[in-house]
Amino acid sequence: MKPVKLRKMSTMALGVTLASALSFGVSAAAVDFPERGLTYVNSFNPGGEIDVTARMQQPLLEEYFGQRIDD
């Protein structure tokens, strides 16, 4: 095999290995998701347009996720 082709295949194999290793961590974190409440983080001042929009979204998000959302 040519050195360039070997390097390319090695890089691709490393990428596939890393992607599969990272997917195991994501699935483990997803198992705990329904067990905890959610926190809606808003970095803007209270009473502003973003805050009002977030408060309007809160009941819809609680219904969608089936969890209480703290603000």
C-alpha positions as CSV (number, residue, x, y, z in Angstrom):
1,M,0.0,0.0,0.0
2,K,1.2,3.5,-0.7
3,P,2.1,5.5,2.5
4,V,-0.5,8.3,1.7
5,K,-3.3,5.8,1.4
6,L,-2.3,4.0,4.6
7,R,-2.2,7.3,6.4
8,K,-5.7,8.2,5.1
9,M,-7.1,4.8,6.1
10,S,-5.5,5.0,9.6
11,T,-7.0,8.5,10.1
12,M,-10.4,7.3,9.0
13,A,-10.2,4.3,11.4
14,L,-9.3,6.5,14.2
15,G,-12.2,8.8,13.5
16,V,-14.7,5.9,13.4
17,T,-13.2,4.6,16.7
18,L,-13.5,8.0,18.4
19,A,-17.1,8.5,17.2
20,S,-18.2,5.2,18.5
21,A,-16.5,5.7,21.8
22,L,-18.2,9.1,22.2
23,S,-21.6,7.7,21.4
24,F,-21.4,5.4,24.5
25,G,-21.1,8.4,26.8
26,V,-24.1,10.1,25.3
27,S,-26.3,7.1,25.7
28,A,-25.3,6.7,29.3
29,A,-26.1,10.3,30.0
30,A,-29.5,10.0,28.3
31,V,-30.6,7.2,30.8
32,D,-30.6,9.7,33.7
33,F,-32.5,12.4,31.7
34,P,-36.1,11.7,32.9
35,E,-35.0,11.4,36.5
36,R,-34.0,15.0,37.0
37,G,-35.8,18.4,36.6
38,L,-34.7,20.9,34.0
39,T,-33.3,24.4,34.6
40,Y,-34.1,27.1,32.0
41,V,-31.0,29.4,32.0
42,N,-31.6,33.0,30.8
43,S,-28.7,35.4,31.0
44,F,-30.7,38.5,30.3
45,N,-32.3,40.9,32.8
46,P,-35.8,40.1,34.2
47,G,-38.7,41.7,32.5
48,G,-37.0,42.0,29.1
49,E,-38.3,40.6,25.9
50,I,-36.1,37.4,26.2
51,D,-37.4,36.9,29.8
52,V,-41.0,37.3,28.8
53,T,-40.5,34.9,25.8
54,A,-38.9,32.3,28.1
55,R,-41.8,32.5,30.6
56,M,-44.2,31.9,27.7
57,Q,-42.2,28.9,26.5
58,Q,-42.0,27.3,30.0
59,P,-45.4,25.7,30.1
60,L,-45.0,24.3,26.6
61,L,-41.6,22.9,27.4
62,E,-42.9,21.3,30.6
63,E,-45.6,19.6,28.6
64,Y,-43.2,18.5,25.9
65,F,-40.5,17.1,28.2
66,G,-42.9,15.9,31.0
67,Q,-40.7,17.5,33.6
68,R,-40.9,20.6,35.8
69,I,-38.7,23.4,34.5
70,D,-37.2,25.8,37.0
71,D,-36.4,29.3,36.0
